[in-house]
């Protein structure tokens, strides 16, 4: 999937994650998390898994994580990417 | 004769405050307090340095303390609770000397035993007369009980009362007597009423919080302690208030006449007093306007000193006869030790308050907390800080299971009672496992810097230390 426009998913509530997907020439992943010390590596791995399963190889994906569990991160990233790819 | 002094600076001069001394403050004005900052600013302008500040609690409103520490005006801090703003700075290595944390009971008792000496105490008083009789029950900055300030007044070498409501002598319904007071200063405003007492704290509507509250109430009911003569303390958190409401419902339904409610008092405890659930309230601090109104007007709503509430230096204390206490936690470890001092990254954002005092005294000490908060499991292998020893905790209630502490050769009978009541009893390790299945296994992190705080138990012994976060 190709990211053609900017889109967001999620909220800044505790236990949620706010994901922004924007067009970009390369693939950039930015993660800010309240639990980065405990789960930073796991979150990055999860985001990479979702992006590769959707066939995304370029775009800027930024996460502002307030302690979302893995399935929430997957859902929010996928939604943001699909919206940015023109699905609604 | 009059003890009236024209300004805070004049009082500081008259009291003979000089470099290296220890001064004290109490926290009934909570996050609305102006007095600590006013006094510290005056001291800084007068060029006095190297002071130790012993404040019963430090709130975010006291953030200017950080500047006084950087400038060498303050070189020592002692408290029972510290908000996140000053706490973070301390954990980033702000101060050379470690902070000393005590408990609400340990602080006055250390003063009375002589192990904690106060040179000058500054008492924020919502109403006072010119001789220093003072109270928190009246005035535009009324805070209700002044329970934590008694030990300061009775044990400090010099005592300054600072008020924004000076009344003619004698103030009849006083809390702290003139016999302890050296000077009285009138100022325009001792605090911001909006920060002193909140409006009524709301019962949680969060389904997780209500579930925990329901379980906690059923644990208390099943324990057999909920009968005539019942005594009870709860905090002001949304879930613990909900539990109090469920307990009230059970007490009214079964016509149970309790003995006393204690602690920081909220509208919900006042409501239980008025409904006949308790004979009396023992109040060391008011949390809201209803509590202030009640302590002013209802003789059954008693003001108690911190020593009477939770101390170890008296011949007995209120906590010694407590049946049940409901307490919070940021972390609980598999040995039931509880952390209320730091967050999961090790930054200071709280303190014992009366946590370990009430846990030690109560027949049934219940921790009520969600299984995870923002992905972080409540139950860990080792707490980043032990605030309350596991041997004094009896039950941990979460929305997914209830762990009974049978690790110290006790509570076997309680566990059987909870199982008979069909409550979801599990092991503490199960709570950890359930959280990790849901949220993942967190990478172990622990601050590795130098010691920035010492946590003293209520008897004055060293319980744990807190290290700097790198």
Interface residues (C-beta under 8 A of the other chain):
Chain A: X14 X15 X34 X35 X37 X38 X39 X40 X41 X42 X66 X67 X68 X69 X70
Chain B: X344 X345 X372 X373 X374 X375 X376 X438 X439 X440 X442 X443 X445
